[in-house]
Amino acid sequence: MATDAKRLDLAAQRRRAAEGPALLSFGFRPFFLLGGLSAGLAMLVWLPIFTGTIETSSAFSPVDWHVHEIMFGYLAAIITGFLLTAIPNWTGRLPVQGAPLLALVLAWLAGRFAVFFSAEIGWVAAAFIDCAFLLAVSAAAAKEIIAGRNWRNLMVVIPVTVFFLANVLFHLEAGFEGTSDYARRLAIAAAVILILIIGGRIIPSFTRNWMVRENPGKLPVPFNGFDKIVLLVSTLALLMWSLAPENWISGVLLLAAALLNFIRLGRWAGERCFGDWLVLILHIGYLFVPVGLLLAGLGAFDLADVPAIAALHAFGIGAIGIMTLAVMTRATLGHTGRDLKADMATQAIYLAIILSAVTRIMAAFIPENIHFLHLSAGFWCLAFFGFCLRYGPMLLRPKLRAKAVSQPQGKPA
């Protein structure tokens, strides 16, 4: 009886939530849309800020503002949207909806304004306002996973909590030292570790599902002891890189992690999924993880003339930018009741973000050629504004209803 009453209560809550705005019915809707807009806008104004054409009212230096808003503005929104959507599937509990979801959205927006106007309100006040968002997200994620007794996924909260601590460190480091070298690397490290954990689940899973249906043959290797070794070595390497990027021990760990991740990616049979862009883009995004590790590892040694900025953008635009867009497009299609197919607009979005990553890495090696920098920024804006144009209407409208099966004429339904 108690179980039946609980089911009826959950059903009633779902009906009440469905009566509200579609935008507040699931976490991915507001955070994917606002995150995409913020990513495009932040990059659109970045080059004028970089060249001194316009100024912010931020207490951060222009470079720190740029890094912070991509990592703790855009990426924090996408991580939140993903978690608020995935956790109900993991736990069987109701998603965060309506007023509680709106409160999180407003907290995120408050952080964006606080950072931009931190010179006016003071960096300490801005830090409290901005950091409150990720603290709330970490607490909400842990609460839901623990309440659902979904212990397997509790480890996802760890890198999210590290991401929150990196934001705190970012404000402290920038406020007291005037720069954010350690914090920006720690933030990227936490994000890449999340990709290693979550990507290590969804990439082989989605690849296997597609291949079983469309391209029988060699399948991705399931998660096993090798993957645990990859996660351990990669985590150690990224943490060492955060603390001492030019140390030889960091270099050895980073190169070892790069090799292991190249092997790990090869075990997922990505070469066999060129028939589906929604699957292929996940493999391409993950490819930039070992590329970034390789560039960071080579840069740790004086023998290799690899600029540090190359690894940062291989991680930032390549791994993070591509993987987040891959997840945003796929999740939006699936959770709004649409077919999991990448149309021409979606393929153009993917191509734009790939070109943004490639041209930005090239710009790091050829800094005297400013054209690559402009190209990268342009492709980034095309990708994210393109996402908002193509997927914004899906995020704002209710989920499509399943099409009714047509009945042959002359027979009763």
C-alpha positions as CSV (number, residue, x, y, z in Angstrom):
1,M,0.0,0.0,0.0
2,A,2.8,2.4,0.9
3,T,4.5,1.7,-2.4
4,D,1.3,2.4,-4.4
5,A,0.7,5.6,-2.5
6,K,4.3,6.7,-3.3
7,R,3.7,6.0,-7.0
8,L,0.5,8.0,-7.0
9,D,2.2,10.9,-5.2
10,L,5.1,10.9,-7.8
11,A,2.6,10.8,-10.6
12,A,0.7,13.8,-9.1
13,Q,3.9,15.8,-8.8
14,R,4.8,15.0,-12.4
15,R,1.4,16.3,-13.5
16,R,1.8,19.5,-11.5
17,A,5.3,20.1,-13.0
18,A,4.0,19.5,-16.5
19,E,1.5,22.3,-16.1
20,G,4.3,24.9,-15.6
21,P,6.7,26.4,-18.2
22,A,8.5,23.8,-20.3
23,L,11.7,25.6,-19.6
24,L,11.5,24.7,-15.9
25,S,10.4,21.1,-16.4
26,F,13.9,19.6,-16.5
27,G,17.4,20.9,-15.6
28,F,18.9,20.5,-19.1
29,R,16.4,23.0,-20.6
30,P,17.4,26.3,-18.9
31,F,21.0,25.5,-18.3
32,F,21.8,24.2,-21.9
33,L,20.1,27.2,-23.4
34,L,21.6,29.8,-21.1
35,G,25.0,28.1,-21.1
36,G,25.0,28.1,-24.9
37,L,24.1,31.8,-25.0
38,S,26.8,32.7,-22.4
39,A,29.5,30.7,-24.3
40,G,28.7,32.6,-27.5
41,L,28.4,36.0,-25.9
42,A,31.5,35.6,-23.7
43,M,33.6,34.7,-26.8
44,L,32.0,37.5,-28.9
45,V,33.2,40.2,-26.5
46,W,36.5,38.5,-25.6
47,L,38.6,39.6,-28.6
48,P,37.5,43.3,-28.2
49,I,38.3,43.0,-24.5
50,F,41.7,41.3,-25.3
51,T,42.6,44.1,-27.7
52,G,41.5,46.8,-25.3
53,T,38.6,48.0,-27.5
54,I,36.1,47.5,-24.7
55,E,36.5,47.1,-21.0
56,T,34.7,45.1,-18.3
57,S,33.8,46.3,-14.8
58,S,35.4,43.1,-13.4
59,A,38.1,43.0,-10.8
60,F,39.6,40.1,-12.8
61,S,42.2,40.7,-15.4
62,P,40.8,40.3,-19.0
63,V,42.4,36.9,-19.4
64,D,41.1,35.7,-16.0
65,W,37.6,37.0,-16.8
66,H,37.6,35.1,-20.1
67,V,38.8,31.8,-18.5
68,H,36.4,32.2,-15.6
69,E,33.3,32.7,-17.6
70,I,34.0,29.8,-19.9
71,M,34.8,27.4,-17.1
72,F,32.6,28.6,-14.2
73,G,29.9,30.3,-16.3
74,Y,29.4,28.2,-19.4
75,L,30.8,24.8,-18.2
76,A,29.2,25.1,-14.8
77,A,25.8,25.5,-16.4
78,I,26.2,22.5,-18.7
79,I,27.5,20.3,-15.9
80,T,24.5,21.3,-13.8
81,G,22.0,20.7,-16.7
82,F,23.6,17.3,-17.2
83,L,23.5,16.3,-13.6
84,L,20.0,17.5,-12.9
85,T,18.9,15.4,-15.9
86,A,21.0,12.3,-15.3
87,I,20.5,11.9,-11.5
88,P,16.7,11.2,-11.7
89,N,17.5,8.4,-14.2
90,W,20.2,7.0,-11.8
91,T,18.0,7.3,-8.6
92,G,14.4,7.0,-9.8
93,R,13.6,10.2,-8.0
94,L,11.8,13.2,-9.3
95,P,14.0,15.8,-11.1
96,V,14.5,19.3,-9.7
97,Q,11.7,21.3,-11.3
98,G,9.7,24.5,-11.1
99,A,10.6,27.0,-8.3
100,P,13.7,25.1,-7.0
101,L,15.1,24.9,-10.6
102,L,14.3,28.6,-11.1
103,A,16.2,29.4,-7.9
104,L,19.3,27.6,-9.2
105,V,19.0,29.4,-12.6
106,L,18.8,32.8,-10.8
107,A,21.8,31.9,-8.6
108,W,23.8,31.1,-11.8
109,L,22.7,34.4,-13.4
110,A,23.6,36.3,-10.2
111,G,27.1,34.9,-10.4
112,R,27.6,36.1,-14.0
113,F,26.6,39.7,-13.1
114,A,28.6,39.6,-9.8
115,V,31.8,38.6,-11.7
116,F,31.3,41.1,-14.5
117,F,30.7,44.0,-12.0
118,S,33.1,42.7,-9.3
119,A,35.2,45.9,-9.5
120,E,32.1,47.8,-8.4
121,I,30.8,45.5,-5.7
122,G,34.2,44.2,-4.5
123,W,35.8,40.8,-5.3
124,V,35.0,39.3,-2.0
125,A,31.2,39.9,-2.4
126,A,31.4,38.7,-6.0
127,A,33.2,35.5,-4.8
128,F,30.5,34.7,-2.3
129,I,27.7,35.3,-4.9
130,D,29.4,33.3,-7.6
131,C,30.6,30.4,-5.6
132,A,27.2,29.9,-3.9
133,F,25.9,28.4,-7.2
134,L,28.3,25.4,-7.5
135,L,28.1,24.8,-3.8
136,A,24.3,24.4,-4.1
137,V,24.7,22.2,-7.1
138,S,27.2,19.9,-5.4
139,A,25.0,19.7,-2.3
140,A,21.8,19.0,-4.4
141,A,23.6,16.3,-6.4
142,A,25.0,14.6,-3.3
143,K,21.6,14.8,-1.5
144,E,19.7,13.2,-4.4
145,I,22.2,10.4,-5.0
146,I,22.4,9.5,-1.3
147,A,18.6,9.7,-0.9
148,G,18.3,7.3,-3.9
149,R,21.0,5.1,-2.4
150,N,22.8,5.2,-5.8
151,W,26.2,4.8,-4.3
152,R,27.8,3.9,-7.6
153,N,27.3,7.4,-8.9
154,L,28.4,9.2,-5.8
155,M,31.9,9.5,-7.2
156,V,30.6,11.9,-9.8
157,V,30.1,14.4,-6.9
158,I,33.8,14.4,-6.2
159,P,35.1,16.2,-9.4
160,V,32.0,18.6,-9.1
161,T,33.1,19.5,-5.6
162,V,36.7,19.9,-6.8
163,F,35.3,22.2,-9.5
164,F,33.6,24.3,-6.8
165,L,36.8,24.5,-4.8
166,A,38.7,25.5,-7.9
167,N,36.2,28.4,-8.3
168,V,36.8,29.5,-4.7
169,L,40.6,29.2,-5.3
170,F,40.2,31.2,-8.6
171,H,38.6,34.2,-6.7
172,L,41.2,34.0,-3.9
173,E,44.2,33.7,-6.2
174,A,43.0,36.5,-8.5
175,G,42.0,38.7,-5.6
176,F,45.3,38.3,-3.7
177,E,47.8,37.5,-6.5
178,G,46.2,39.2,-9.5
179,T,46.3,36.0,-11.6
180,S,44.7,32.5,-11.5
181,D,47.3,30.1,-12.9
182,Y,46.7,27.3,-10.4
183,A,43.0,27.6,-10.2
184,R,42.4,27.6,-14.0
185,R,44.5,24.4,-14.3
186,L,42.6,22.8,-11.4
187,A,39.3,23.7,-12.9
188,I,40.3,22.2,-16.3
189,A,41.6,19.1,-14.5
190,A,38.3,18.6,-12.7
191,A,36.4,19.0,-15.9
192,V,38.6,16.5,-17.8
193,I,38.3,14.0,-15.0
194,L,34.5,14.3,-15.3
195,I,34.9,13.6,-19.0
196,L,37.0,10.5,-18.2
197,I,34.3,9.2,-15.8
198,I,31.1,10.1,-17.7
199,G,32.6,9.8,-21.2
200,G,33.9,6.4,-20.2
201,R,30.4,5.3,-19.6
202,I,28.3,6.9,-22.3
203,I,30.7,6.7,-25.3
204,P,31.1,2.9,-25.3
205,S,27.4,2.5,-24.3
206,F,26.0,4.7,-27.1
207,T,28.5,3.2,-29.5
208,R,27.5,-0.3,-28.7
209,N,23.8,0.4,-28.9
210,W,24.2,2.0,-32.4
211,M,26.5,-0.8,-33.7
212,V,24.2,-3.6,-32.5
213,R,21.4,-2.0,-34.4
214,E,23.2,-0.6,-37.4
215,N,26.7,-2.0,-37.9
216,P,27.2,-5.5,-36.3
217,G,30.7,-6.6,-35.8
218,K,33.5,-5.5,-33.4
219,L,32.0,-3.8,-30.3
220,P,33.5,-1.5,-27.7
221,V,35.3,-3.2,-24.9
222,P,33.3,-3.0,-21.6
223,F,34.6,-1.1,-18.6
224,N,37.2,-3.2,-16.8
225,G,40.4,-3.1,-14.8
226,F,42.2,-1.3,-17.6
227,D,39.8,1.6,-17.4
228,K,40.4,1.9,-13.7
229,I,44.2,2.2,-14.3
230,V,43.5,4.9,-16.9
231,L,41.4,6.8,-14.5
232,L,44.0,6.5,-11.7
233,V,47.0,7.5,-13.8
234,S,45.1,10.3,-15.5
235,T,43.8,11.8,-12.3
236,L,47.3,11.8,-10.8
237,A,48.7,13.3,-13.9
238,L,46.1,16.1,-14.0
239,L,46.5,16.9,-10.3
240,M,50.3,17.1,-10.7
241,W,49.9,19.3,-13.8
242,S,47.6,21.6,-11.8
243,L,50.3,22.1,-9.1
244,A,53.6,21.8,-11.1
245,P,53.0,21.9,-14.9
246,E,56.8,22.1,-15.7
247,N,57.9,19.3,-13.3
248,W,59.5,16.2,-14.9
249,I,57.4,13.9,-12.8
250,S,54.3,15.7,-14.1
251,G,55.7,15.3,-17.7
252,V,56.1,11.5,-17.2
253,L,52.7,11.1,-15.7
254,L,51.0,13.2,-18.4
255,L,52.7,11.3,-21.3
256,A,51.8,8.0,-19.7
257,A,48.2,9.2,-19.3
258,A,48.1,10.3,-22.9
259,L,49.2,6.9,-24.1
260,L,46.7,5.1,-21.9
261,N,43.8,7.3,-23.1
262,F,44.8,6.8,-26.7
263,I,44.6,3.1,-26.1
264,R,41.3,3.4,-24.2
265,L,39.7,5.4,-27.0
266,G,40.9,2.7,-29.5
267,R,39.1,0.0,-27.5
268,W,35.7,1.7,-28.2
269,A,35.7,1.0,-31.9
270,G,35.1,4.6,-33.0
271,E,36.4,3.9,-36.5
272,R,33.3,1.9,-37.1
273,C,30.7,4.6,-36.3
274,F,31.2,7.1,-39.1
275,G,27.5,6.4,-40.1
276,D,26.2,8.4,-37.1
277,W,27.5,11.8,-36.2
278,L,25.8,11.8,-32.8
279,V,28.1,8.8,-31.9
280,L,31.2,9.9,-33.8
281,I,31.4,13.3,-32.2
282,L,31.7,11.8,-28.8
283,H,34.8,9.9,-30.0
284,I,36.2,13.1,-31.6
285,G,35.7,15.0,-28.3
286,Y,37.3,12.4,-26.2
287,L,40.3,12.3,-28.7
288,F,41.3,15.8,-27.5
289,V,41.8,14.4,-23.9
290,P,44.9,12.4,-24.8
291,V,45.9,15.2,-27.3
292,G,45.8,17.7,-24.4
293,L,47.7,15.3,-22.1
294,L,50.3,14.8,-24.8
295,L,50.8,18.5,-25.3
296,A,50.9,19.2,-21.6
297,G,53.4,16.3,-21.1
298,L,55.7,17.5,-23.9
299,G,55.5,21.1,-22.5
300,A,56.7,19.9,-19.1
301,F,60.2,19.2,-20.6
302,D,62.5,21.9,-21.8
303,L,63.4,19.7,-24.8
304,A,60.0,20.2,-26.3
305,D,59.0,23.7,-27.5
306,V,55.3,23.3,-26.8
307,P,53.5,26.4,-25.5
308,A,51.4,25.8,-22.3
309,I,48.4,27.5,-24.0
310,A,48.2,24.7,-26.5
311,A,47.4,22.1,-23.9
312,L,44.9,24.5,-22.2
313,H,42.9,24.9,-25.4
314,A,43.2,21.3,-26.4
315,F,41.4,20.6,-23.1
316,G,39.2,23.7,-23.1
317,I,37.9,23.9,-26.7
318,G,38.7,20.4,-27.9
319,A,37.7,18.0,-25.1
320,I,35.4,20.3,-23.1
321,G,33.8,22.3,-25.9
322,I,33.2,19.3,-28.2
323,M,32.1,16.9,-25.5
324,T,29.6,19.3,-24.0
325,L,28.1,20.2,-27.3
326,A,27.9,16.5,-28.1
327,V,26.0,15.8,-24.9
328,M,23.8,18.9,-25.2
329,T,22.6,18.0,-28.7
330,R,22.0,14.4,-27.9
331,A,20.3,15.0,-24.6
332,T,18.1,17.7,-26.0
333,L,16.9,15.5,-28.9
334,G,16.3,12.5,-26.7
335,H,14.6,14.3,-23.8
336,T,12.3,16.4,-26.0
337,G,10.9,13.3,-27.8
338,R,12.8,13.7,-31.1
339,D,14.7,11.1,-33.2
340,L,18.4,10.7,-32.3
341,K,19.7,11.9,-35.7
342,A,22.1,14.7,-36.4
343,D,20.6,16.9,-39.2
344,M,22.7,19.2,-41.4
345,A,22.5,22.0,-38.8
346,T,23.8,19.8,-36.1
347,Q,26.6,18.5,-38.3
348,A,27.5,22.1,-39.0
349,I,27.6,22.9,-35.3
350,Y,30.0,19.9,-34.8
351,L,32.2,21.0,-37.6
352,A,32.4,24.5,-36.3
353,I,33.5,23.5,-32.8
354,I,36.1,21.0,-34.2
355,L,37.5,23.8,-36.4
356,S,37.6,26.2,-33.4
357,A,39.7,23.7,-31.4
358,V,42.1,23.0,-34.3
359,T,42.6,26.7,-35.2
360,R,43.1,27.7,-31.6
361,I,45.8,25.0,-31.1
362,M,47.5,26.3,-34.3
363,A,47.3,29.8,-33.0
364,A,49.2,28.7,-29.9
365,F,52.1,27.5,-32.1
366,I,52.0,30.5,-34.4
367,P,51.2,33.4,-32.1
368,E,52.3,36.0,-34.6
369,N,49.5,35.0,-37.0
370,I,46.4,36.6,-35.3
371,H,44.1,35.2,-38.0
372,F,44.0,31.8,-36.4
373,L,42.9,33.4,-33.1
374,H,40.1,35.2,-34.9
375,L,39.1,32.1,-36.8
376,S,38.9,30.1,-33.6
377,A,36.7,32.6,-31.9
378,G,34.5,32.9,-35.0
379,F,34.0,29.1,-35.2
380,W,33.3,28.9,-31.5
381,C,30.5,31.6,-31.8
382,L,29.1,29.8,-34.9
383,A,28.9,26.6,-32.9
384,F,27.2,27.9,-29.8
385,F,24.9,30.5,-31.4
386,G,24.1,27.8,-33.9
387,F,23.1,25.5,-31.0
388,C,20.8,28.1,-29.6
389,L,19.1,28.8,-32.9
390,R,18.6,25.1,-33.7
391,Y,17.9,23.7,-30.3
392,G,16.5,26.7,-28.5
393,P,13.0,26.1,-29.7
394,M,13.2,22.5,-28.6
395,L,14.3,23.6,-25.1
396,L,11.5,26.1,-24.8
397,R,8.6,23.9,-26.0
398,P,7.0,20.9,-24.3
399,K,8.2,17.4,-25.1
400,L,6.7,16.0,-28.2
401,R,4.1,13.4,-27.7
402,A,4.7,9.9,-29.1
403,K,3.0,9.5,-32.4
404,A,-0.1,7.3,-32.3
405,V,0.1,4.1,-34.3
406,S,-2.2,4.4,-37.3
407,Q,-5.0,1.8,-37.6
408,P,-6.0,0.2,-40.9
409,Q,-9.1,1.7,-42.4
410,G,-12.3,-0.2,-41.7
411,K,-11.1,-1.7,-38.4
412,P,-11.9,-0.2,-34.9
413,A,-9.0,1.3,-32.9
